[in-house]
Amino acid sequence: MARESKIITISLPPELADEIDRLAAAENRSRSEMVREAFREYATYSRWRRIRRWGNQTAREFGIRTEADVDRILHEDK
């Protein structure tokens, strides 16, 4: 039967490893659960950061600085 997860090895500064252990114990969770959740949160943050960058670039290209600019563009005659 194939594994449902892939094992990886990471190195952490002792203080960070200790922090993970303290949080895991306080929340009755494993180190793996803590690291998985941290990565999921980071991945979500990273995706939103890319979306915001794209939005900011698009806004600059269209000269959008305020909500009024958005309203103006949406109601322009085509």
N, C-alpha and C positions, 0 to 999 in steps of 0.2 A: 504494500500500500504506500503511495507517494505521500510525502510530507505536504501539509497544507501551508507551511511557512518555510522561509529560507533563513538559515542561521547566518548572521554576520557578526563580526567582532569589531568593536570600537574601543578607542582609548580615550579616557577622560581625565582631566585633572582630578586629584583626590578630593578636592572640595566639592566639585560638581557631582562626582560619584556618591559622596556622602549625602549630598542634598537629595539626590534621587532616592537613595535608600531611606532617608528620613521621611520623605513624602510618600513613598510606596508603603512604608510601615503605617504611617498615619491614615492612609486611605485603604489599607488592607488590599494592596494591589502588588503585582510583580514589577520588577525593573522593566521587563519587556513591555508590559502594558503602559508604563510611564513613558518610555522612549517612543513607542508607537504613537501614543496620543500627542506627544510633543512634535513628532514629525508631521502628523496629520495637520496639526494647527499651523505649523510653519508652511507646509505646502499650500494650505488655504490662503494664508497671508501672502505668500509669494504670487499666487494666481491673481489675487485682488490687486496687488501692487502693479503687476503687468497690465491689468485692465485699466487701472487709474492712469498709468503712464500713457497708454494708448489714448484714453479719453482726453488727457491734458494736451497731447500732441494734436489730436483732431480739433480740439477747441481752439488752439493757437492758429491752425490752418484756416479755420472759418472766422477768426477774429472774435471768438466768444470769450467774454470776460465776466459777464453777469447773467443772471436768470433772464433779465430783460433782453439780452442779446439772443438767447435761446428762443424766447417768445417771438422776437422779431423775425428770426430765420424761419420758424415754423409757420408764420403767417404771411410770409412774402408771397407775392403773386408768382406763380410758376410760369 
